[in-house]
Amino acid sequence: MGKYVKSNAENAWVIGKGVGNSFGLLSNTTPNSLMIGFNTTRPSFFIQAFNGHNAGYVGIHTIDPR
């Protein structure tokens, strides 16, 4: 949802705006995750599911919050 965004995995969500349409996409390739960012190619906020029944991972300005 947004402009210049792309998701390439199952249940991978993106909210916001990338930098441009060719190499400046805000792209999410992590399954079962949500990425939020504005005018960037890296997320400002990232949430990833945990395998199992526990809580997931949350990261600020990172792709892998673990």
Secondary structure as the mmCIF struct_conf table of DSSP 4:
data_model
#
loop_
_struct_conf.conf_type_id
_struct_conf.id
_struct_conf.beg_label_comp_id
_struct_conf.beg_label_asym_id
_struct_conf.beg_label_seq_id
_struct_conf.end_label_comp_id
_struct_conf.end_label_asym_id
_struct_conf.end_label_seq_id
STRN STRN1 GLY A 2 LYS A 3
BEND BEND1 TYR A 4 TYR A 4
STRN STRN2 VAL A 5 SER A 7
BEND BEND2 ALA A 9 ALA A 9
TURN_TY1_P TURN_TY1_P1 GLU A 10 ASN A 11
STRN STRN3 ALA A 12 LYS A 17
BEND BEND3 VAL A 19 VAL A 19
BEND BEND4 ASN A 21 PHE A 23
STRN STRN4 LEU A 26 ASN A 28
BEND BEND5 THR A 30 ASN A 32
STRN STRN5 SER A 33 PHE A 38
BEND BEND6 ASN A 39 ARG A 42
BEND BEND7 SER A 44 SER A 44
STRN STRN6 PHE A 45 GLN A 48
HELX_LH_PP_P HELX_LH_PP_P1 ALA A 49 PHE A 50
BEND BEND8 ASN A 51 ASN A 54
STRN STRN7 TYR A 57 ILE A 60
BEND BEND9 HIS A 61 HIS A 61
BEND BEND10 ILE A 63 ILE A 63
#
